[in-house]
Amino acid sequence: MSVLPIVIEFGGGAELLFDNKKKHTVELPAKDKSWIIGDLLFWIKDNLLKERPELFLQDDSVRPGILVLVNDVDWEIMDTVNYKIEPNDRIVFISTLHGG
């Protein structure tokens, strides 16, 4: 398997954890098995996240209050962390948490 090109986007304030950059076009490195979103979350933590990982990740998933869309579909319908990422997928993380 060669590299896997995808687009990762952040919104709703989540982009503040990623150097204020909303859109990242990346090529995930080749590996023996398929990439799933669970793998991607840790790749994001190691390669894109600039600060405060506890505001993005909780255990092996995103923290509550972050909406995840895969090609504009809620990841809850797509088997969440077990969704097998396809080439050119667009994965969006939107924070629904706002200070008051």
Secondary structure, 3 states (H helix, E strand, C coil): CCCEEEEEEEECCHHHHHCCCCEEEEEECCCCCCCEHHHHHHHHHHHCCCCCHHHCEECCEECCCEEEEECCEECCCCCHHHCECCCCCEEEEEECCCCC
